[in-house]
Amino acid sequence: MIPVTRPYFPDIRKVEAYLEGIYSRQRLTNGGPLLEELATRLEAYLGVRNLVLVANGTLALQIAYRVLGISGRLEGPADAVTTPFSFIATASSLKWEGVQPRFADIQRGGWCLDPATIPTTISDSTRAIVPVHVFGNACAVDEIDHIASQRGLKVVYDGAHAFGVRYAGKSLLAHGDATTLSFHATKVFHSVEGGAIVFRDPELARRARRMINFGIDEQGKLSDLGINAKMNEVQAAMGLAVLDELERNLQGRAEAWAVYHERLKDAVTLQYRHPECSNNFGYFPVVLESEAKLLEVLEHLTEQGVGARRYFHPALSRVSCLREATAHARGSETPNADSLAERVLCLPLYLGVPAQQVANEFLTALRAPARQRAWPTPAPMTENLWPGSMQP
């Protein structure tokens, strides 16, 4: 079976060298030299400042909300405008922090949050805008930052797909009050599990470092309400080993992406990427003409041992546990996201993927006559999010 994604495994000798240092120092967590080295090297590689490493990408979002004063519950009603076309963690992390997601629609070509739909989605309780750089494509950052400035809102960009992406010659991760990253095993860069937050304000980064260690400051005093969200030295060791070989990994992914693009650009609809946005080759999404055609293609690929996957289905605006209590709530109409979520499929992409074989099978399935069967119409509300799949 050709998997839809495969974690990058660096040279085990490099990993062992980092682990031997851990064994010699007898230090596993609560900071450490490998954690410091990884943070320093990532800031240099990404071209950012005020980077805080955390245990995973979901905690990165939650810590960002806390530090920026977005979280609700004790502070009163709170909501945030976000996109319905993303992984569940973007919206569920808001709910965990007592913040109601309010779904604006996405751009038809680029698939990121549409700035034109944001103002009508904002309520009196809105504290933030949480856009997603979907598949590493840049959001309309200038427009979104302008709206937030006018309305007095915070902006937290979910940059889980945007590692290393540059926009207008600078790091895409430098926009907003904060941008979060995921270092999950399936990402372009990973530390098995892990994540980071890039803050605009260095003082907020210092507060985040206290908050992820139970609120304990540098003098060992409890100075804030905190939680345990620390990355450990073993995670940092894997991250450093992956970072050592990142260019090799990116080159292999770029070559596979180029094969797909050349073979499929005239056969299906592809994401429109912002012309000033670089590509980290994290994903290769394609859009089919209908959900029925998608299901046919997916069935054929599965029969041929090709593990494509639906990203992201259903649209989060259709997930009942994320919706507002009132059915007629503003921001619940997201036709672009609803349509795209029914028709988008990601092809396998990783270093070493047999891209020509996958493209051949995809084109065969695409050109095959419709199968004589009736595909069931999905229920309008479903909680069955990517059953049995790995986190994207």
C-alpha positions in Angstrom: 0.0 0.0 0.0 1.3 3.5 -0.9 0.4 5.6 2.2 -0.9 9.1 1.8 2.0 10.3 4.0 5.1 8.8 5.5 7.1 10.3 8.4 10.7 11.4 7.5 13.2 9.2 9.3 16.6 10.8 9.6 19.9 8.9 9.7 19.7 6.8 12.9 23.3 7.6 13.6 22.5 11.3 13.9 19.6 10.5 16.2 21.8 8.3 18.3 24.5 11.0 18.6 21.9 13.4 20.0 20.5 10.7 22.3 24.0 9.9 23.6 24.3 13.5 24.7 21.0 13.2 26.6 22.3 10.1 28.3 25.6 11.7 29.3 23.8 14.8 30.7 21.1 12.7 32.4 18.5 15.4 31.5 15.3 14.6 29.8 12.9 17.5 30.2 12.3 20.9 32.0 14.5 22.6 29.4 17.9 21.5 28.2 20.6 22.2 25.7 18.9 20.4 22.8 15.7 22.3 23.3 17.6 25.6 23.3 19.6 24.5 20.2 16.5 23.6 18.4 14.7 26.9 19.2 17.8 28.9 18.1 18.2 26.9 14.9 14.5 27.1 14.0 14.4 30.9 14.5 17.4 31.2 12.1 16.0 28.8 9.5 12.5 30.3 9.5 13.6 33.9 9.8 11.5 34.6 12.9 12.0 35.7 16.5 10.2 34.9 19.8 9.7 31.2 19.0 8.4 29.0 21.9 8.6 25.2 21.6 5.7 23.2 23.0 4.6 19.6 23.2 2.3 19.6 20.2 0.5 21.9 17.7 -2.8 21.8 19.5 -1.3 23.0 22.7 0.4 25.7 20.7 -3.0 27.1 19.7 -4.4 26.9 23.2 -1.3 28.6 24.8 -1.5 31.3 22.2 -5.2 32.0 23.0 -4.4 32.1 26.8 -1.4 34.4 26.4 -3.3 36.8 24.1 -6.3 36.9 26.4 -8.6 35.3 23.9 -9.8 32.4 26.1 -13.2 32.6 27.6 -15.1 31.0 30.5 -14.2 33.1 33.5 -13.7 36.2 31.4 -17.2 36.0 29.9 -18.6 35.1 26.5 -16.0 34.8 23.8 -15.9 33.8 20.2 -13.4 33.9 17.3 -13.8 34.0 13.5 -12.2 31.1 11.9 -12.3 28.9 8.8 -14.4 25.7 8.4 -11.9 24.2 6.0 -9.2 22.9 8.3 -8.3 20.1 10.6 -10.5 19.7 13.6 -7.9 21.0 16.1 -8.2 24.6 14.7 -11.7 24.9 16.0 -11.7 22.3 18.8 -8.8 24.1 20.5 -11.0 27.2 20.6 -13.9 25.3 22.2 -11.5 23.8 24.8 -10.6 27.3 25.7 -14.2 28.4 26.1 -14.2 30.3 22.8 -17.0 29.7 20.3 -15.8 29.3 16.7 -17.7 31.4 14.2 -17.2 30.2 10.7 -16.6 32.6 7.9 -16.3 31.3 4.3 -13.1 30.6 2.3 -11.8 32.0 -1.0 -12.9 29.9 -3.9 -9.4 29.6 -5.5 -6.9 29.8 -2.7 -9.1 28.0 0.0 -8.0 30.3 2.9 -10.3 32.4 5.0 -12.0 35.1 2.8 -11.5 38.5 4.3 -14.7 39.7 2.6 -16.7 37.3 4.8 -15.1 38.2 8.1 -16.8 41.5 9.0 -20.3 40.1 8.9 -19.2 37.1 11.0 -17.9 39.3 13.9 -20.1 39.6 16.9 -20.0 41.7 20.1 -18.2 38.8 21.8 -15.5 38.3 19.1 -12.0 38.5 20.5 -9.9 37.1 17.6 -9.5 36.0 14.1 -8.0 32.5 13.6 -7.1 32.0 9.9 -5.3 28.9 8.5 -2.6 28.9 5.9 -4.3 25.9 4.2 -1.8 23.5 2.6 0.9 26.1 3.1 -0.8 28.7 1.0 -0.7 32.3 2.3 -3.9 33.8 3.7 -4.7 37.4 2.7 -2.6 38.5 5.7 -2.6 42.2 4.9 -6.4 42.4 4.6 -6.9 40.2 7.7 -4.5 42.2 9.8 -6.2 45.4 8.7 -9.6 44.1 9.7 -8.3 43.0 13.1 -6.7 46.4 13.7 -9.9 48.3 12.9 -12.0 46.1 15.2 -9.5 45.7 18.0 -9.1 42.0 17.6 -6.2 39.6 18.0 -5.0 37.4 15.1 -3.7 33.9 15.6 -2.6 32.2 12.4 -2.7 28.4 12.4 0.5 27.8 10.4 0.5 24.0 10.9 1.0 23.6 7.1 3.3 26.6 6.6 6.7 25.5 7.9 9.4 27.4 6.0 6.9 29.2 3.7 7.9 32.7 2.7 5.6 35.5 1.7 6.8 38.6 -0.2 10.3 37.7 0.7 9.8 37.3 4.4 8.6 34.5 6.7 4.9 33.9 6.5 5.0 33.0 10.2 5.8 36.6 11.2 2.3 37.9 10.6 -0.4 38.3 13.3 -0.1 38.5 17.0 1.0 34.9 16.9 1.4 32.0 14.5 1.4 28.4 15.6 3.2 25.4 14.1 2.7 21.7 14.3 5.7 19.3 14.4 3.6 16.2 14.1 5.3 13.2 12.5 3.5 13.7 9.2 4.6 17.2 8.7 7.4 18.5 6.4 9.5 19.1 9.6 8.7 17.1 12.7 9.9 16.1 16.2 7.6 13.1 16.3 5.2 15.2 18.3 5.7 18.9 19.0 4.9 22.4 18.0 5.8 26.0 18.3 4.4 29.5 18.7 5.9 32.5 17.1 4.9 35.7 18.9 5.2 39.3 17.6 5.8 40.6 21.2 8.8 39.2 23.0 7.2 39.8 26.4 4.3 37.5 25.3 6.9 34.8 24.4 8.4 35.1 27.9 5.0 34.7 29.4 4.3 31.7 27.2 7.5 30.0 28.4 6.3 30.4 32.0 2.8 29.3 31.2 3.9 26.0 29.5 5.8 25.2 32.7 2.9 25.3 35.1 3.2 29.1 35.4 6.6 28.9 37.1 9.0 31.7 36.4 12.8 31.8 36.0 13.2 32.2 39.8 11.0 29.2 40.5 8.0 31.2 41.7 4.4 30.7 40.6 3.7 33.8 38.6 0.9 32.8 36.3 -1.8 30.3 35.7 0.0 27.6 33.7 -0.1 24.0 32.4 2.4 21.4 31.3 3.0 21.9 27.6 6.8 21.6 27.4 8.7 19.9 24.6 11.3 17.4 26.0 14.9 16.7 25.1 14.0 13.5 23.2 11.6 15.3 21.0 14.2 18.0 20.4 16.8 15.4 19.5 14.5 14.0 16.7 13.8 17.6 15.6 17.5 18.4 15.3 18.2 15.3 13.3 15.3 16.0 11.0 16.4 19.6 10.6 19.9 18.4 9.7 18.5 16.7 6.7 15.6 19.0 5.9 16.9 20.0 2.5 17.1 16.4 1.3 13.6 15.8 2.4 12.3 19.0 0.8 14.1 18.2 -2.5 12.4 14.8 -2.7 9.0 16.2 -2.0 9.5 19.0 -4.5 10.4 16.5 -7.2 7.3 14.4 -6.5 5.1 17.6 -6.4 6.5 18.6 -9.8 5.6 15.2 -11.3 2.0 15.5 -10.1 1.7 19.1 -11.3 2.9 18.3 -14.8 0.7 15.3 -15.1 -2.5 16.6 -13.5 -2.6 20.4 -14.0 -4.9 20.1 -17.1 -7.0 17.2 -15.7 -8.3 18.6 -12.4 -8.7 21.8 -10.5 -5.7 22.7 -8.3 -5.3 25.2 -5.5 -4.5 28.7 -6.6 -1.3 29.6 -4.7 -0.6 33.3 -3.9 2.1 34.5 -6.4 4.2 35.9 -3.6 4.0 32.7 -1.5 6.7 30.0 -1.7 5.8 26.3 -1.6 7.1 23.8 1.1 5.6 20.9 -0.9 3.7 19.6 2.1 0.6 18.5 0.3 -0.8 17.9 -3.2 -4.6 18.5 -3.1 -6.8 18.0 -6.2 -10.5 18.9 -6.7 -12.9 16.6 -8.4 -16.1 17.6 -10.3 -18.4 16.1 -7.7 -18.4 14.0 -4.5 -19.7 11.0 -6.5 -16.6 11.3 -8.8 -14.3 11.7 -5.8 -15.7 8.5 -4.2 -15.2 6.6 -7.5 -11.6 7.8 -7.8 -10.9 7.0 -4.2 -12.3 3.5 -4.5 -10.2 2.8 -7.6 -7.0 4.1 -5.9 -7.7 2.0 -2.8 -8.2 -1.1 -4.9 -4.8 -0.3 -6.6 -3.0 0.2 -3.3 -2.8 4.0 -3.4 -3.8 5.7 -0.1 -5.2 9.0 -1.1 -7.3 10.9 1.6 -10.0 13.4 1.9 -8.8 16.7 3.5 -10.9 18.1 5.2 -14.3 16.4 5.3 -16.8 17.4 6.4 -16.5 21.2 6.6 -16.2 22.1 10.3 -19.2 24.3 10.1 -21.2 21.1 9.7 -19.9 19.4 12.8 -22.6 19.7 15.5 -20.2 19.9 18.5 -18.6 23.0 17.1 -21.6 24.9 16.0 -23.4 27.6 18.0 -26.6 26.7 19.8 -28.7 28.8 17.5 -29.2 27.3 14.1 -29.6 30.7 12.5 -26.3 32.1 13.9 -24.4 34.5 11.7 -21.4 32.9 10.0 -23.0 29.5 9.6 -23.4 29.8 5.8 -20.1 28.7 4.2 -21.0 27.5 0.6 -17.4 27.6 -0.7 -16.1 25.5 2.1 -19.0 23.1 2.0 -18.5 22.5 -1.7 -14.7 22.1 -1.5 -14.8 19.8 1.4 -17.0 17.3 -0.6 -14.7 17.3 -3.6 -11.0 17.7 -2.5 -8.6 14.8 -2.3 -4.9 14.7 -1.3 -2.5 12.4 -3.2 0.4 10.7 -1.4 3.4 13.0 -1.0 6.6 12.3 0.8 10.3 11.6 0.0 10.4 8.5 -2.2 6.7 8.4 -3.1 6.3 6.7 -6.6 4.7 9.8 -8.1 4.5 8.6 -11.6 2.7 5.4 -10.6 0.2 7.4 -8.4 -0.4 9.9 -11.2 -1.1 7.0 -13.7 -3.6 5.4 -11.4 -5.3 8.7 -10.6 -5.7 9.5 -14.3 -7.0 6.0 -15.0 -9.6 6.4 -12.3 -10.5 9.9 -13.5 -11.1 8.9 -17.1 -13.0 5.7 -16.3 -16.7 5.7 -17.0 -19.0 6.1 -14.0 -19.6 2.9 -12.1 -23.2 1.7 -12.1 -23.9 2.2 -8.4 -25.7 4.8 -6.3 -23.5 6.5 -3.9 -25.2 7.3 -0.6 -25.8 11.0 0.2 -23.8 11.9 3.3 -25.9 13.0 6.3 -25.8 16.8 6.6 -24.4 16.5 10.1 -21.7 14.0 10.9 -19.0 13.5 13.6 -17.1 10.8 11.6 -14.0 12.9 10.9 -11.5 11.0 8.8 -12.0 7.6 10.5 -8.8 5.6 11.1 -6.7 8.3 9.6 -3.5 9.8 10.9 -3.5 13.5 11.8 -2.8 15.6 8.7 
